[in-house]
Amino acid sequence: MFGKEKFVIKDKTPFQAAVRKDASRDQCLKNFENFDFEKNSLLGININSGYCRRPVRLEFQTLKDRENKKYTLNISYIDAENAICRALSQFDLWVSVPKIPDGFAADFAIKPKRRE
């Protein structure tokens, strides 16, 4: 129920190193072939939520805090409540943000919500 790997990618070289090494690699590269690293950065996280695919009601929001020089990616979804997927899969979430300036940090906040 947490994020395993986190990525802050500001240019193409680290992006190419972070792209999956499995059968989905070519599709990932194709989807991002026109991504402009001069204007944007990527925040990425592998979410182990307990679901087999996309977590239910996955929501995310990015906040820029100029005073503290920080981007925060807030992530929420409905808690799987111990109904763990037998495949133990993870969901890769990538979010495009305006180019992260030098000196800025990135935080990832994951908060599963209880079912209503």
Biotite code that builds the C-alpha atoms (Angstrom):
import biotite.structure as struc

atoms = struc.array([
    struc.Atom([0.000, 0.000, 0.000], chain_id="A", res_id=1, res_name="MET", atom_name="CA", element="C"),
    struc.Atom([2.853, 2.362, -0.757], chain_id="A", res_id=2, res_name="PHE", atom_name="CA", element="C"),
    struc.Atom([5.030, 3.789, -3.484], chain_id="A", res_id=3, res_name="GLY", atom_name="CA", element="C"),
    struc.Atom([8.120, 1.713, -4.081], chain_id="A", res_id=4, res_name="LYS", atom_name="CA", element="C"),
    struc.Atom([10.174, 3.696, -6.568], chain_id="A", res_id=5, res_name="GLU", atom_name="CA", element="C"),
    struc.Atom([10.001, 7.445, -7.095], chain_id="A", res_id=6, res_name="LYS", atom_name="CA", element="C"),
    struc.Atom([11.373, 9.425, -10.024], chain_id="A", res_id=7, res_name="PHE", atom_name="CA", element="C"),
    struc.Atom([12.038, 13.103, -10.677], chain_id="A", res_id=8, res_name="VAL", atom_name="CA", element="C"),
    struc.Atom([13.104, 13.392, -14.304], chain_id="A", res_id=9, res_name="ILE", atom_name="CA", element="C"),
    struc.Atom([14.210, 16.713, -15.708], chain_id="A", res_id=10, res_name="LYS", atom_name="CA", element="C"),
    struc.Atom([15.782, 15.654, -19.016], chain_id="A", res_id=11, res_name="ASP", atom_name="CA", element="C"),
    struc.Atom([15.814, 12.897, -21.615], chain_id="A", res_id=12, res_name="LYS", atom_name="CA", element="C"),
    struc.Atom([18.862, 10.883, -20.487], chain_id="A", res_id=13, res_name="THR", atom_name="CA", element="C"),
    struc.Atom([17.512, 9.963, -17.020], chain_id="A", res_id=14, res_name="PRO", atom_name="CA", element="C"),
    struc.Atom([14.117, 9.309, -18.626], chain_id="A", res_id=15, res_name="PHE", atom_name="CA", element="C"),
    struc.Atom([15.569, 6.743, -21.023], chain_id="A", res_id=16, res_name="GLN", atom_name="CA", element="C"),
    struc.Atom([17.383, 5.059, -18.117], chain_id="A", res_id=17, res_name="ALA", atom_name="CA", element="C"),
    struc.Atom([14.149, 4.891, -16.071], chain_id="A", res_id=18, res_name="ALA", atom_name="CA", element="C"),
    struc.Atom([11.921, 3.454, -18.801], chain_id="A", res_id=19, res_name="VAL", atom_name="CA", element="C"),
    struc.Atom([10.800, -0.110, -18.240], chain_id="A", res_id=20, res_name="ARG", atom_name="CA", element="C"),
    struc.Atom([12.978, -2.897, -19.572], chain_id="A", res_id=21, res_name="LYS", atom_name="CA", element="C"),
    struc.Atom([10.071, -5.252, -20.330], chain_id="A", res_id=22, res_name="ASP", atom_name="CA", element="C"),
    struc.Atom([7.789, -5.717, -23.338], chain_id="A", res_id=23, res_name="ALA", atom_name="CA", element="C"),
    struc.Atom([6.162, -2.323, -22.666], chain_id="A", res_id=24, res_name="SER", atom_name="CA", element="C"),
    struc.Atom([9.419, -0.387, -23.226], chain_id="A", res_id=25, res_name="ARG", atom_name="CA", element="C"),
    struc.Atom([8.794, 0.456, -26.902], chain_id="A", res_id=26, res_name="ASP", atom_name="CA", element="C"),
    struc.Atom([5.267, 1.703, -26.170], chain_id="A", res_id=27, res_name="GLN", atom_name="CA", element="C"),
    struc.Atom([6.552, 3.905, -23.320], chain_id="A", res_id=28, res_name="CYS", atom_name="CA", element="C"),
    struc.Atom([9.199, 5.441, -25.561], chain_id="A", res_id=29, res_name="LEU", atom_name="CA", element="C"),
    struc.Atom([6.637, 6.030, -28.315], chain_id="A", res_id=30, res_name="LYS", atom_name="CA", element="C"),
    struc.Atom([4.168, 7.697, -25.899], chain_id="A", res_id=31, res_name="ASN", atom_name="CA", element="C"),
    struc.Atom([6.856, 10.126, -24.724], chain_id="A", res_id=32, res_name="PHE", atom_name="CA", element="C"),
    struc.Atom([8.726, 10.686, -27.996], chain_id="A", res_id=33, res_name="GLU", atom_name="CA", element="C"),
    struc.Atom([7.412, 14.269, -28.294], chain_id="A", res_id=34, res_name="ASN", atom_name="CA", element="C"),
    struc.Atom([7.703, 15.128, -24.605], chain_id="A", res_id=35, res_name="PHE", atom_name="CA", element="C"),
    struc.Atom([9.459, 18.507, -24.257], chain_id="A", res_id=36, res_name="ASP", atom_name="CA", element="C"),
    struc.Atom([12.026, 18.270, -21.445], chain_id="A", res_id=37, res_name="PHE", atom_name="CA", element="C"),
    struc.Atom([12.944, 21.924, -22.033], chain_id="A", res_id=38, res_name="GLU", atom_name="CA", element="C"),
    struc.Atom([9.503, 23.009, -20.782], chain_id="A", res_id=39, res_name="LYS", atom_name="CA", element="C"),
    struc.Atom([8.412, 20.108, -18.569], chain_id="A", res_id=40, res_name="ASN", atom_name="CA", element="C"),
    struc.Atom([9.612, 17.560, -16.038], chain_id="A", res_id=41, res_name="SER", atom_name="CA", element="C"),
    struc.Atom([8.160, 14.189, -15.050], chain_id="A", res_id=42, res_name="LEU", atom_name="CA", element="C"),
    struc.Atom([7.278, 12.951, -11.606], chain_id="A", res_id=43, res_name="LEU", atom_name="CA", element="C"),
    struc.Atom([6.848, 9.190, -11.475], chain_id="A", res_id=44, res_name="GLY", atom_name="CA", element="C"),
    struc.Atom([6.036, 6.625, -8.835], chain_id="A", res_id=45, res_name="ILE", atom_name="CA", element="C"),
    struc.Atom([5.332, 2.879, -8.720], chain_id="A", res_id=46, res_name="ASN", atom_name="CA", element="C"),
    struc.Atom([2.248, 2.441, -6.544], chain_id="A", res_id=47, res_name="ILE", atom_name="CA", element="C"),
    struc.Atom([1.746, -0.872, -4.755], chain_id="A", res_id=48, res_name="ASN", atom_name="CA", element="C"),
    struc.Atom([-1.885, -0.372, -3.755], chain_id="A", res_id=49, res_name="SER", atom_name="CA", element="C"),
    struc.Atom([-3.160, -3.917, -3.420], chain_id="A", res_id=50, res_name="GLY", atom_name="CA", element="C"),
    struc.Atom([-5.081, -3.686, -6.715], chain_id="A", res_id=51, res_name="TYR", atom_name="CA", element="C"),
    struc.Atom([-4.165, -5.664, -9.821], chain_id="A", res_id=52, res_name="CYS", atom_name="CA", element="C"),
    struc.Atom([-4.373, -2.603, -12.044], chain_id="A", res_id=53, res_name="ARG", atom_name="CA", element="C"),
    struc.Atom([-5.137, 1.093, -11.620], chain_id="A", res_id=54, res_name="ARG", atom_name="CA", element="C"),
    struc.Atom([-6.178, 1.776, -8.014], chain_id="A", res_id=55, res_name="PRO", atom_name="CA", element="C"),
    struc.Atom([-9.883, 2.528, -7.565], chain_id="A", res_id=56, res_name="VAL", atom_name="CA", element="C"),
    struc.Atom([-10.642, 6.281, -7.610], chain_id="A", res_id=57, res_name="ARG", atom_name="CA", element="C"),
    struc.Atom([-7.004, 7.200, -8.170], chain_id="A", res_id=58, res_name="LEU", atom_name="CA", element="C"),
    struc.Atom([-6.651, 10.973, -7.848], chain_id="A", res_id=59, res_name="GLU", atom_name="CA", element="C"),
    struc.Atom([-3.561, 13.126, -7.873], chain_id="A", res_id=60, res_name="PHE", atom_name="CA", element="C"),
    struc.Atom([-2.666, 16.779, -7.648], chain_id="A", res_id=61, res_name="GLN", atom_name="CA", element="C"),
    struc.Atom([0.647, 18.576, -7.914], chain_id="A", res_id=62, res_name="THR", atom_name="CA", element="C"),
    struc.Atom([1.345, 21.627, -5.774], chain_id="A", res_id=63, res_name="LEU", atom_name="CA", element="C"),
    struc.Atom([4.231, 24.033, -6.231], chain_id="A", res_id=64, res_name="LYS", atom_name="CA", element="C"),
    struc.Atom([5.498, 25.690, -3.055], chain_id="A", res_id=65, res_name="ASP", atom_name="CA", element="C"),
    struc.Atom([7.773, 28.547, -4.154], chain_id="A", res_id=66, res_name="ARG", atom_name="CA", element="C"),
    struc.Atom([8.620, 29.591, -0.597], chain_id="A", res_id=67, res_name="GLU", atom_name="CA", element="C"),
    struc.Atom([9.968, 26.146, 0.361], chain_id="A", res_id=68, res_name="ASN", atom_name="CA", element="C"),
    struc.Atom([11.211, 25.361, -3.173], chain_id="A", res_id=69, res_name="LYS", atom_name="CA", element="C"),
    struc.Atom([9.250, 22.150, -3.423], chain_id="A", res_id=70, res_name="LYS", atom_name="CA", element="C"),
    struc.Atom([6.797, 20.312, -5.665], chain_id="A", res_id=71, res_name="TYR", atom_name="CA", element="C"),
    struc.Atom([4.449, 17.902, -3.883], chain_id="A", res_id=72, res_name="THR", atom_name="CA", element="C"),
    struc.Atom([2.554, 15.169, -5.717], chain_id="A", res_id=73, res_name="LEU", atom_name="CA", element="C"),
    struc.Atom([-0.468, 14.252, -3.573], chain_id="A", res_id=74, res_name="ASN", atom_name="CA", element="C"),
    struc.Atom([-1.919, 10.838, -4.462], chain_id="A", res_id=75, res_name="ILE", atom_name="CA", element="C"),
    struc.Atom([-5.047, 9.159, -3.109], chain_id="A", res_id=76, res_name="SER", atom_name="CA", element="C"),
    struc.Atom([-7.145, 6.106, -3.937], chain_id="A", res_id=77, res_name="TYR", atom_name="CA", element="C"),
    struc.Atom([-9.633, 3.813, -2.204], chain_id="A", res_id=78, res_name="ILE", atom_name="CA", element="C"),
    struc.Atom([-7.789, 1.436, 0.132], chain_id="A", res_id=79, res_name="ASP", atom_name="CA", element="C"),
    struc.Atom([-7.934, -2.194, -1.074], chain_id="A", res_id=80, res_name="ALA", atom_name="CA", element="C"),
    struc.Atom([-8.470, -3.196, 2.596], chain_id="A", res_id=81, res_name="GLU", atom_name="CA", element="C"),
    struc.Atom([-6.385, -6.365, 2.551], chain_id="A", res_id=82, res_name="ASN", atom_name="CA", element="C"),
    struc.Atom([-7.881, -7.585, -0.743], chain_id="A", res_id=83, res_name="ALA", atom_name="CA", element="C"),
    struc.Atom([-4.399, -7.966, -2.181], chain_id="A", res_id=84, res_name="ILE", atom_name="CA", element="C"),
    struc.Atom([-4.100, -8.846, -5.857], chain_id="A", res_id=85, res_name="CYS", atom_name="CA", element="C"),
    struc.Atom([-2.536, -12.268, -6.290], chain_id="A", res_id=86, res_name="ARG", atom_name="CA", element="C"),
    struc.Atom([-0.421, -10.954, -9.169], chain_id="A", res_id=87, res_name="ALA", atom_name="CA", element="C"),
    struc.Atom([1.241, -8.454, -6.796], chain_id="A", res_id=88, res_name="LEU", atom_name="CA", element="C"),
    struc.Atom([1.290, -5.922, -9.609], chain_id="A", res_id=89, res_name="SER", atom_name="CA", element="C"),
    struc.Atom([2.042, -2.258, -9.319], chain_id="A", res_id=90, res_name="GLN", atom_name="CA", element="C"),
    struc.Atom([0.677, 0.795, -11.083], chain_id="A", res_id=91, res_name="PHE", atom_name="CA", element="C"),
    struc.Atom([3.086, 3.279, -12.667], chain_id="A", res_id=92, res_name="ASP", atom_name="CA", element="C"),
    struc.Atom([1.886, 6.867, -12.355], chain_id="A", res_id=93, res_name="LEU", atom_name="CA", element="C"),
    struc.Atom([3.668, 9.548, -14.407], chain_id="A", res_id=94, res_name="TRP", atom_name="CA", element="C"),
    struc.Atom([2.709, 13.204, -14.080], chain_id="A", res_id=95, res_name="VAL", atom_name="CA", element="C"),
    struc.Atom([3.962, 16.029, -16.275], chain_id="A", res_id=96, res_name="SER", atom_name="CA", element="C"),
    struc.Atom([4.710, 19.280, -14.449], chain_id="A", res_id=97, res_name="VAL", atom_name="CA", element="C"),
    struc.Atom([6.206, 22.558, -15.621], chain_id="A", res_id=98, res_name="PRO", atom_name="CA", element="C"),
    struc.Atom([10.013, 22.341, -15.674], chain_id="A", res_id=99, res_name="LYS", atom_name="CA", element="C"),
    struc.Atom([11.251, 21.899, -12.106], chain_id="A", res_id=100, res_name="ILE", atom_name="CA", element="C"),
    struc.Atom([13.768, 24.664, -11.381], chain_id="A", res_id=101, res_name="PRO", atom_name="CA", element="C"),
    struc.Atom([17.217, 23.871, -10.008], chain_id="A", res_id=102, res_name="ASP", atom_name="CA", element="C"),
    struc.Atom([17.177, 23.872, -6.225], chain_id="A", res_id=103, res_name="GLY", atom_name="CA", element="C"),
    struc.Atom([13.598, 22.574, -5.983], chain_id="A", res_id=104, res_name="PHE", atom_name="CA", element="C"),
    struc.Atom([12.815, 19.231, -4.342], chain_id="A", res_id=105, res_name="ALA", atom_name="CA", element="C"),
    struc.Atom([9.940, 16.845, -5.030], chain_id="A", res_id=106, res_name="ALA", atom_name="CA", element="C"),
    struc.Atom([7.839, 15.065, -2.408], chain_id="A", res_id=107, res_name="ASP", atom_name="CA", element="C"),
    struc.Atom([5.325, 12.271, -2.910], chain_id="A", res_id=108, res_name="PHE", atom_name="CA", element="C"),
    struc.Atom([2.406, 11.950, -0.483], chain_id="A", res_id=109, res_name="ALA", atom_name="CA", element="C"),
    struc.Atom([0.255, 8.818, -0.770], chain_id="A", res_id=110, res_name="ILE", atom_name="CA", element="C"),
    struc.Atom([-2.931, 8.583, 1.279], chain_id="A", res_id=111, res_name="LYS", atom_name="CA", element="C"),
    struc.Atom([-5.265, 5.619, 0.724], chain_id="A", res_id=112, res_name="PRO", atom_name="CA", element="C"),
    struc.Atom([-8.858, 6.480, 1.644], chain_id="A", res_id=113, res_name="LYS", atom_name="CA", element="C"),
    struc.Atom([-11.315, 4.215, 3.436], chain_id="A", res_id=114, res_name="ARG", atom_name="CA", element="C"),
    struc.Atom([-14.352, 2.991, 1.522], chain_id="A", res_id=115, res_name="ARG", atom_name="CA", element="C"),
    struc.Atom([-17.422, 5.160, 2.008], chain_id="A", res_id=116, res_name="GLU", atom_name="CA", element="C"),
])
